[in-house]
């Protein structure tokens, strides 16, 4: 009986430890998304590439909300989308500024 109890405790603690290791906080992705939004803003993207910039902001806000709710997999996914659209908006704004 004691052996069964010890095995059960071992299994439950392994599961608890395993679950906490699977989902890590996406600090790097959140920081990169914030920096990308900042760079896009400095390139005048809100005016020159408003659609892409709004998408970037939308996904960044979703990432922050998911992070606060501790849904780290979604936060990472949204942060990467925000970074992608921020970079596209920045590039588009720079291209439009050079063509004018």
N, CA, C and O atoms as CSV, one atom per row, in Angstrom:
chain,resi,resn,atom,element,x,y,z
A,1,UNK,N,N,0.817,-1.186,0.000
A,1,UNK,CA,C,0.000,0.000,0.000
A,1,UNK,C,C,0.866,1.257,0.000
A,1,UNK,O,O,0.559,2.232,-0.686
A,2,UNK,N,N,1.930,1.226,0.763
A,2,UNK,CA,C,2.843,2.364,0.838
A,2,UNK,C,C,3.537,2.588,-0.509
A,2,UNK,O,O,3.777,3.722,-0.922
A,3,UNK,N,N,3.852,1.479,-1.181
A,3,UNK,CA,C,4.502,1.557,-2.495
A,3,UNK,C,C,3.566,2.201,-3.514
A,3,UNK,O,O,3.994,3.022,-4.326
A,4,UNK,N,N,2.293,1.827,-3.468
A,4,UNK,CA,C,1.308,2.414,-4.378
A,4,UNK,C,C,1.162,3.918,-4.131
A,4,UNK,O,O,1.067,4.703,-5.075
A,5,UNK,N,N,1.146,4.305,-2.875
A,5,UNK,CA,C,1.039,5.722,-2.508
A,5,UNK,C,C,2.252,6.508,-2.997
A,5,UNK,O,O,2.116,7.605,-3.538
A,6,UNK,N,N,3.427,5.943,-2.802
A,6,UNK,CA,C,4.656,6.608,-3.249
A,6,UNK,C,C,4.689,6.754,-4.764
A,6,UNK,O,O,5.110,7.788,-5.281
A,7,UNK,N,N,4.249,5.728,-5.475
A,7,UNK,CA,C,4.194,5.798,-6.941
A,7,UNK,C,C,3.206,6.861,-7.410
A,7,UNK,O,O,3.473,7.589,-8.366
A,8,UNK,N,N,2.071,6.944,-6.738
A,8,UNK,CA,C,1.065,7.941,-7.094
A,8,UNK,C,C,1.602,9.354,-6.872
A,8,UNK,O,O,1.405,10.236,-7.708
A,9,UNK,N,N,2.271,9.561,-5.764
A,9,UNK,CA,C,2.869,10.872,-5.477
A,9,UNK,C,C,3.923,11.204,-6.522
A,9,UNK,O,O,3.995,12.341,-6.988
A,10,UNK,N,N,4.737,10.231,-6.894
A,10,UNK,CA,C,5.776,10.435,-7.903
A,10,UNK,C,C,5.161,10.804,-9.261
A,10,UNK,O,O,5.652,11.703,-9.943
A,11,UNK,N,N,4.106,10.119,-9.642
A,11,UNK,CA,C,3.448,10.385,-10.923
A,11,UNK,C,C,2.817,11.775,-10.923
A,11,UNK,O,O,2.965,12.521,-11.890
A,12,UNK,N,N,2.120,12.126,-9.852
A,12,UNK,CA,C,1.474,13.433,-9.780
A,12,UNK,C,C,2.489,14.564,-9.765
A,12,UNK,O,O,2.273,15.591,-10.408
A,13,UNK,N,N,3.582,14.397,-9.050
A,13,UNK,CA,C,4.590,15.462,-9.041
A,13,UNK,C,C,5.285,15.572,-10.390
A,13,UNK,O,O,5.653,16.673,-10.798
A,14,UNK,N,N,5.471,14.467,-11.086
A,14,UNK,CA,C,6.059,14.511,-12.426
A,14,UNK,C,C,5.153,15.240,-13.401
A,14,UNK,O,O,5.620,16.026,-14.226
A,15,UNK,N,N,3.863,14.980,-13.305
A,15,UNK,CA,C,2.911,15.662,-14.178
A,15,UNK,C,C,2.887,17.154,-13.897
A,15,UNK,O,O,2.871,17.963,-14.824
A,16,UNK,N,N,2.884,17.520,-12.633
A,16,UNK,CA,C,2.852,18.940,-12.276
A,16,UNK,C,C,4.118,19.644,-12.755
A,16,UNK,O,O,4.055,20.756,-13.279
A,17,UNK,N,N,5.244,19.006,-12.578
A,17,UNK,CA,C,6.502,19.597,-13.024
A,17,UNK,C,C,6.547,19.671,-14.549
A,17,UNK,O,O,7.005,20.670,-15.104
A,18,UNK,N,N,6.086,18.644,-15.220
A,18,UNK,CA,C,6.076,18.617,-16.679
A,18,UNK,C,C,5.205,19.699,-17.269
A,18,UNK,O,O,5.580,20.308,-18.271
A,19,UNK,N,N,4.069,19.954,-16.686
A,19,UNK,CA,C,3.164,20.984,-17.191
A,19,UNK,C,C,3.762,22.375,-17.045
A,19,UNK,O,O,3.568,23.231,-17.908
A,20,UNK,N,N,4.476,22.600,-15.974
A,20,UNK,CA,C,5.051,23.925,-15.775
A,20,UNK,C,C,6.221,24.180,-16.709
A,20,UNK,O,O,6.539,25.332,-17.003
A,21,UNK,N,N,6.858,23.132,-17.175
A,21,UNK,CA,C,8.000,23.305,-18.067
A,21,UNK,C,C,7.587,23.462,-19.522
A,21,UNK,O,O,8.355,23.994,-20.324
A,22,UNK,N,N,6.398,23.013,-19.874
A,22,UNK,CA,C,5.952,23.055,-21.256
A,22,UNK,C,C,5.709,24.475,-21.732
A,22,UNK,O,O,6.100,24.829,-22.844
A,23,UNK,N,N,5.081,25.275,-20.925
A,23,UNK,CA,C,4.691,26.621,-21.335
A,23,UNK,C,C,5.545,27.661,-20.606
A,23,UNK,O,O,5.316,27.955,-19.433
A,24,UNK,N,N,6.516,28.205,-21.306
A,24,UNK,CA,C,7.378,29.212,-20.693
A,24,UNK,C,C,6.902,30.601,-21.101
A,24,UNK,O,O,6.217,30.759,-22.112
A,25,UNK,N,N,7.260,31.583,-20.326
A,25,UNK,CA,C,6.858,32.955,-20.608
A,25,UNK,C,C,7.595,33.468,-21.856
A,25,UNK,O,O,8.820,33.373,-21.932
A,26,UNK,N,N,6.859,34.005,-22.824
A,26,UNK,CA,C,7.494,34.485,-24.067
A,26,UNK,C,C,8.057,35.905,-23.915
A,26,UNK,O,O,7.650,36.820,-24.630
A,27,UNK,N,N,8.986,36.076,-22.988
A,27,UNK,CA,C,9.536,37.411,-22.726
A,27,UNK,C,C,10.257,37.973,-23.939
A,27,UNK,O,O,10.082,39.141,-24.289
A,28,UNK,N,N,11.071,37.139,-24.580
A,28,UNK,CA,C,11.822,37.604,-25.755
A,28,UNK,C,C,10.886,38.040,-26.864
A,28,UNK,O,O,11.070,39.109,-27.447
A,29,UNK,N,N,9.887,37.230,-27.161
A,29,UNK,CA,C,8.949,37.547,-28.236
A,29,UNK,C,C,8.175,38.833,-27.938
A,29,UNK,O,O,7.932,39.639,-28.835
A,30,UNK,N,N,7.792,39.018,-26.679
A,30,UNK,CA,C,7.070,40.239,-26.297
A,30,UNK,C,C,7.965,41.468,-26.449
A,30,UNK,O,O,7.521,42.507,-26.939
A,31,UNK,N,N,9.222,41.350,-26.030
A,31,UNK,CA,C,10.157,42.471,-26.170
A,31,UNK,C,C,10.433,42.796,-27.635
A,31,UNK,O,O,10.488,43.966,-28.015
A,32,UNK,N,N,10.606,41.765,-28.452
A,32,UNK,CA,C,10.852,41.993,-29.880
A,32,UNK,C,C,9.648,42.652,-30.547
A,32,UNK,O,O,9.808,43.536,-31.388
A,33,UNK,N,N,8.454,42.225,-30.174
A,33,UNK,CA,C,7.238,42.831,-30.734
A,33,UNK,C,C,7.128,44.296,-30.322
A,33,UNK,O,O,6.766,45.145,-31.137
A,34,UNK,N,N,7.439,44.595,-29.061
A,34,UNK,CA,C,7.376,45.984,-28.590
A,34,UNK,C,C,8.388,46.858,-29.327
A,34,UNK,O,O,8.076,47.990,-29.696
A,35,UNK,N,N,9.580,46.349,-29.538
A,35,UNK,CA,C,10.614,47.104,-30.260
A,35,UNK,C,C,10.236,47.295,-31.730
A,35,UNK,O,O,10.492,48.350,-32.311
A,36,UNK,N,N,9.627,46.272,-32.323
A,36,UNK,CA,C,9.210,46.380,-33.725
A,36,UNK,C,C,8.108,47.426,-33.887
A,36,UNK,O,O,8.113,48.189,-34.853
A,37,UNK,N,N,7.165,47.463,-32.943
A,37,UNK,CA,C,6.100,48.478,-32.981
A,37,UNK,C,C,6.715,49.871,-32.849
A,37,UNK,O,O,6.327,50.800,-33.558
A,38,UNK,N,N,7.665,50.004,-31.948
A,38,UNK,CA,C,8.327,51.290,-31.737
A,38,UNK,C,C,9.058,51.751,-32.999
A,38,UNK,O,O,8.985,52.921,-33.375
A,39,UNK,N,N,9.758,50.827,-33.645
A,39,UNK,CA,C,10.481,51.161,-34.878
A,39,UNK,C,C,9.512,51.552,-35.990
A,39,UNK,O,O,9.777,52.480,-36.755
A,40,UNK,N,N,8.389,50.842,-36.075
A,40,UNK,CA,C,7.381,51.177,-37.088
A,40,UNK,C,C,6.797,52.557,-36.829
A,40,UNK,O,O,6.559,53.318,-37.767
A,41,UNK,N,N,6.567,52.881,-35.569
A,41,UNK,CA,C,6.028,54.202,-35.211
A,41,UNK,C,C,7.015,55.304,-35.599
A,41,UNK,O,O,6.609,56.349,-36.108
A,42,UNK,N,N,8.305,55.073,-35.361
A,42,UNK,CA,C,9.329,56.061,-35.698
A,42,UNK,C,C,9.462,56.255,-37.209
A,42,UNK,O,O,9.881,57.316,-37.672
A,43,UNK,N,N,9.099,55.213,-37.977
A,43,UNK,CA,C,9.153,55.306,-39.432
A,43,UNK,C,C,7.887,55.937,-40.007
A,43,UNK,O,O,7.696,55.959,-41.222
A,44,UNK,N,N,7.020,56.451,-39.125
A,44,UNK,CA,C,5.782,57.104,-39.526
A,44,UNK,C,C,4.770,56.125,-40.131
A,44,UNK,O,O,3.964,56.503,-40.982
A,45,UNK,N,N,4.820,54.880,-39.689
A,45,UNK,CA,C,3.896,53.861,-40.187
A,45,UNK,C,C,2.439,54.125,-39.880
A,45,UNK,O,O,1.587,53.777,-40.698
A,46,UNK,N,N,2.096,54.731,-38.730
A,46,UNK,CA,C,0.665,54.963,-38.493
A,46,UNK,C,C,0.004,55.800,-39.584
A,46,UNK,O,O,-1.203,55.697,-39.800
A,47,UNK,N,N,0.790,56.628,-40.269
A,47,UNK,CA,C,0.240,57.468,-41.336
A,47,UNK,C,C,0.486,56.855,-42.707
A,47,UNK,O,O,-0.428,56.779,-43.528
A,48,UNK,N,N,1.716,56.418,-42.958
A,48,UNK,CA,C,2.081,55.948,-44.292
A,48,UNK,C,C,1.664,54.508,-44.583
A,48,UNK,O,O,1.475,54.139,-45.742
A,49,UNK,N,N,1.522,53.706,-43.554
A,49,UNK,CA,C,1.140,52.306,-43.735
A,49,UNK,C,C,0.159,51.910,-42.630
A,49,UNK,O,O,0.419,51.006,-41.836
A,50,UNK,N,N,-0.949,52.599,-42.606
A,50,UNK,CA,C,-1.867,52.481,-41.468
A,50,UNK,C,C,-2.490,51.088,-41.305
A,50,UNK,O,O,-2.680,50.631,-40.178
A,51,UNK,N,N,-2.804,50.419,-42.398
A,51,UNK,CA,C,-3.450,49.109,-42.291
A,51,UNK,C,C,-2.526,48.101,-41.626
A,51,UNK,O,O,-2.929,47.396,-40.701
A,52,UNK,N,N,-1.293,48.034,-42.095
A,52,UNK,CA,C,-0.340,47.093,-41.505
A,52,UNK,C,C,-0.021,47.468,-40.061
A,52,UNK,O,O,0.099,46.598,-39.198
A,53,UNK,N,N,0.115,48.752,-39.806
A,53,UNK,CA,C,0.422,49.198,-38.449
A,53,UNK,C,C,-0.720,48.864,-37.485
A,53,UNK,O,O,-0.471,48.447,-36.354
A,54,UNK,N,N,-1.955,49.043,-37.921
A,54,UNK,CA,C,-3.103,48.706,-37.066
A,54,UNK,C,C,-3.154,47.216,-36.768
A,54,UNK,O,O,-3.493,46.816,-35.655
A,55,UNK,N,N,-2.819,46.389,-37.761
A,55,UNK,CA,C,-2.762,44.940,-37.525
A,55,UNK,C,C,-1.693,44.615,-36.486
A,55,UNK,O,O,-1.908,43.791,-35.598
A,56,UNK,N,N,-0.545,45.268,-36.605
A,56,UNK,CA,C,0.543,45.040,-35.655
A,56,UNK,C,C,0.112,45.419,-34.237
A,56,UNK,O,O,0.355,44.678,-33.284
A,57,UNK,N,N,-0.522,46.569,-34.114
A,57,UNK,CA,C,-1.005,47.004,-32.797
A,57,UNK,C,C,-2.066,46.058,-32.248
A,57,UNK,O,O,-2.055,45.726,-31.063
A,58,UNK,N,N,-2.974,45.628,-33.105
A,58,UNK,CA,C,-4.028,44.706,-32.695
A,58,UNK,C,C,-3.428,43.435,-32.105
A,58,UNK,O,O,-3.819,43.004,-31.020
A,59,UNK,N,N,-2.481,42.838,-32.821
A,59,UNK,CA,C,-1.883,41.591,-32.339
A,59,UNK,C,C,-1.025,41.814,-31.099
A,59,UNK,O,O,-0.926,40.928,-30.250
A,60,UNK,N,N,-0.406,42.979,-30.983
A,60,UNK,CA,C,0.382,43.263,-29.786
A,60,UNK,C,C,-0.526,43.375,-28.559
A,60,UNK,O,O,-0.191,42.879,-27.483
A,61,UNK,N,N,-1.663,44.025,-28.728
A,61,UNK,CA,C,-2.610,44.124,-27.617
A,61,UNK,C,C,-3.164,42.754,-27.234
A,61,UNK,O,O,-3.357,42.463,-26.054
A,62,UNK,N,N,-3.414,41.929,-28.224
A,62,UNK,CA,C,-3.869,40.553,-27.949
A,62,UNK,C,C,-2.787,39.771,-27.219
A,62,UNK,O,O,-3.083,39.006,-26.302
A,63,UNK,N,N,-1.517,39.962,-27.627
A,63,UNK,CA,C,-0.404,39.276,-26.974
A,63,UNK,C,C,-0.302,39.689,-25.508
A,63,UNK,O,O,-0.122,38.846,-24.629
A,64,UNK,N,N,-0.418,40.986,-25.251
A,64,UNK,CA,C,-0.340,41.475,-23.876
A,64,UNK,C,C,-1.480,40.919,-23.021
A,64,UNK,O,O,-1.273,40.539,-21.868
A,65,UNK,N,N,-2.671,40.877,-23.591
A,65,UNK,CA,C,-3.823,40.355,-22.852
A,65,UNK,C,C,-3.647,38.863,-22.557
A,65,UNK,O,O,-3.940,38.410,-21.451
A,66,UNK,N,N,-3.175,38.112,-23.531
A,66,UNK,CA,C,-2.947,36.678,-23.329
A,66,UNK,C,C,-1.851,36.443,-22.299
A,66,UNK,O,O,-1.941,35.523,-21.487
A,67,UNK,N,N,-0.830,37.268,-22.334
A,67,UNK,CA,C,0.261,37.155,-21.361
A,67,UNK,C,C,-0.265,37.399,-19.947
A,67,UNK,O,O,0.089,36.676,-19.015
A,68,UNK,N,N,-1.107,38.413,-19.791
A,68,UNK,CA,C,-1.686,38.709,-18.467
A,68,UNK,C,C,-2.546,37.553,-17.970
A,68,UNK,O,O,-2.593,37.280,-16.771
A,69,UNK,N,N,-3.229,36.874,-18.894
A,69,UNK,CA,C,-4.074,35.733,-18.516
A,69,UNK,C,C,-3.263,34.442,-18.390
A,69,UNK,O,O,-3.821,33.375,-18.139
A,70,UNK,N,N,-1.941,34.547,-18.565
A,70,UNK,CA,C,-1.010,33.420,-18.472
A,70,UNK,C,C,-1.254,32.364,-19.556
A,70,UNK,O,O,-0.962,31.184,-19.366
A,71,UNK,N,N,-1.788,32.807,-20.683
A,71,UNK,CA,C,-1.929,31.932,-21.846
A,71,UNK,C,C,-0.701,32.195,-22.724
A,71,UNK,O,O,-0.780,32.903,-23.728
A,72,UNK,N,N,0.424,31.616,-22.329
A,72,UNK,CA,C,1.706,31.972,-22.920
A,72,UNK,C,C,1.863,31.494,-24.361
A,72,UNK,O,O,2.562,32.133,-25.147
A,73,UNK,N,N,1.231,30.391,-24.715
A,73,UNK,CA,C,1.346,29.931,-26.107
A,73,UNK,C,C,0.649,30.908,-27.055
A,73,UNK,O,O,1.172,31.211,-28.127
A,74,UNK,N,N,-0.523,31.398,-26.666
A,74,UNK,CA,C,-1.222,32.394,-27.487
A,74,UNK,C,C,-0.469,33.722,-27.489
A,74,UNK,O,O,-0.379,34.390,-28.519
A,75,UNK,N,N,0.066,34.097,-26.336
A,75,UNK,CA,C,0.824,35.350,-26.251
A,75,UNK,C,C,2.006,35.313,-27.209
A,75,UNK,O,O,2.287,36.299,-27.891
A,76,UNK,N,N,2.691,34.193,-27.263
A,76,UNK,CA,C,3.839,34.053,-28.175
A,76,UNK,C,C,3.378,34.146,-29.628
A,76,UNK,O,O,3.995,34.832,-30.443
A,77,UNK,N,N,2.300,33.458,-29.937
A,77,UNK,CA,C,1.765,33.467,-31.302
A,77,UNK,C,C,1.386,34.892,-31.726
A,77,UNK,O,O,1.733,35.322,-32.826
A,78,UNK,N,N,0.682,35.616,-30.867
A,78,UNK,CA,C,0.276,36.980,-31.193
A,78,UNK,C,C,1.471,37.933,-31.258
A,78,UNK,O,O,1.501,38.833,-32.098
A,79,UNK,N,N,2.449,37.739,-30.382
A,79,UNK,CA,C,3.639,38.593,-30.396
A,79,UNK,C,C,4.405,38.422,-31.706
A,79,UNK,O,O,4.894,39.398,-32.275
A,80,UNK,N,N,4.506,37.189,-32.180
A,80,UNK,CA,C,5.200,36.951,-33.454
A,80,UNK,C,C,4.437,37.581,-34.616
A,80,UNK,O,O,5.050,38.127,-35.534
A,81,UNK,N,N,3.116,37.511,-34.586
A,81,UNK,CA,C,2.315,38.161,-35.632
A,81,UNK,C,C,2.475,39.677,-35.571
A,81,UNK,O,O,2.579,40.337,-36.605
A,82,UNK,N,N,2.494,40.221,-34.375
A,82,UNK,CA,C,2.680,41.658,-34.215
A,82,UNK,C,C,4.026,42.092,-34.777
A,82,UNK,O,O,4.116,43.096,-35.482
A,83,UNK,N,N,5.061,41.340,-34.465
A,83,UNK,CA,C,6.398,41.657,-34.968
A,83,UNK,C,C,6.420,41.612,-36.496
A,83,UNK,O,O,7.001,42.486,-37.140
A,84,UNK,N,N,5.795,40.603,-37.063
A,84,UNK,CA,C,5.747,40.453,-38.525
A,84,UNK,C,C,5.072,41.662,-39.178
A,84,UNK,O,O,5.610,42.241,-40.122
A,85,UNK,N,N,3.897,42.041,-38.676
A,85,UNK,CA,C,3.179,43.161,-39.276
A,85,UNK,C,C,3.871,44.495,-38.993
A,85,UNK,O,O,3.811,45.408,-39.817
A,86,UNK,N,N,4.520,44.616,-37.847
A,86,UNK,CA,C,5.277,45.839,-37.548
A,86,UNK,C,C,6.416,46.026,-38.531
A,86,UNK,O,O,6.637,47.124,-39.040
A,87,UNK,N,N,7.138,44.945,-38.796
A,87,UNK,CA,C,8.257,45.023,-39.731
A,87,UNK,C,C,7.777,45.339,-41.141
A,87,UNK,O,O,8.409,46.113,-41.860
A,88,UNK,N,N,6.655,44.736,-41.535
A,88,UNK,CA,C,6.090,45.027,-42.853
A,88,UNK,C,C,5.647,46.486,-42.938
A,88,UNK,O,O,5.873,47.151,-43.949
A,89,UNK,N,N,5.019,46.977,-41.879
A,89,UNK,CA,C,4.560,48.374,-41.861
A,89,UNK,C,C,5.746,49.330,-41.924
A,89,UNK,O,O,5.710,50.328,-42.644
A,90,UNK,N,N,6.794,49.021,-41.169
A,90,UNK,CA,C,7.984,49.877,-41.181
A,90,UNK,C,C,8.617,49.915,-42.566
A,90,UNK,O,O,8.956,50.985,-43.073
A,91,UNK,N,N,8.774,48.742,-43.174
A,91,UNK,CA,C,9.366,48.675,-44.514
A,91,UNK,C,C,8.508,49.431,-45.521
A,91,UNK,O,O,9.025,50.181,-46.349
A,92,UNK,N,N,7.197,49.230,-45.447
A,92,UNK,CA,C,6.283,49.902,-46.376
A,92,UNK,C,C,6.335,51.424,-46.199
A,92,UNK,O,O,6.332,52.166,-47.181
A,93,UNK,N,N,6.382,51.879,-44.958
A,93,UNK,CA,C,6.443,53.319,-44.686
A,93,UNK,C,C,7.748,53.927,-45.206
A,93,UNK,O,O,7.744,55.011,-45.789
A,94,UNK,N,N,8.846,53.233,-44.995
A,94,UNK,CA,C,10.140,53.728,-45.486
A,94,UNK,C,C,10.132,53.790,-47.007
A,94,UNK,O,O,10.606,54.756,-47.605
A,95,UNK,N,N,9.590,52.749,-47.621
A,95,UNK,CA,C,9.519,52.716,-49.094
A,95,UNK,C,C,8.666,53.867,-49.632
A,95,UNK,O,O,9.040,54.521,-50.605
A,96,UNK,N,N,7.524,54.109,-48.995
A,96,UNK,CA,C,6.656,55.197,-49.437
A,96,UNK,C,C,7.302,56.568,-49.208
A,96,UNK,O,O,7.144,57.477,-50.023
A,97,UNK,N,N,8.017,56.709,-48.112
A,97,UNK,CA,C,8.689,57.985,-47.814
A,97,UNK,C,C,9.794,58.264,-48.821
A,97,UNK,O,O,10.015,59.419,-49.183
A,98,UNK,N,N,10.486,57.243,-49.276
A,98,UNK,CA,C,11.559,57.420,-50.263
A,98,UNK,C,C,11.022,57.729,-51.651
A,98,UNK,O,O,11.669,58.437,-52.422
A,99,UNK,N,N,9.851,57.210,-51.975
A,99,UNK,CA,C,9.259,57.439,-53.286
A,99,UNK,C,C,8.631,58.830,-53.420
A,99,UNK,O,O,8.369,59.289,-54.531
A,100,UNK,N,N,8.396,59.486,-52.308
A,100,UNK,CA,C,7.780,60.836,-52.375
A,100,UNK,C,C,8.788,61.898,-52.476
A,100,UNK,O,O,8.439,63.076,-52.541
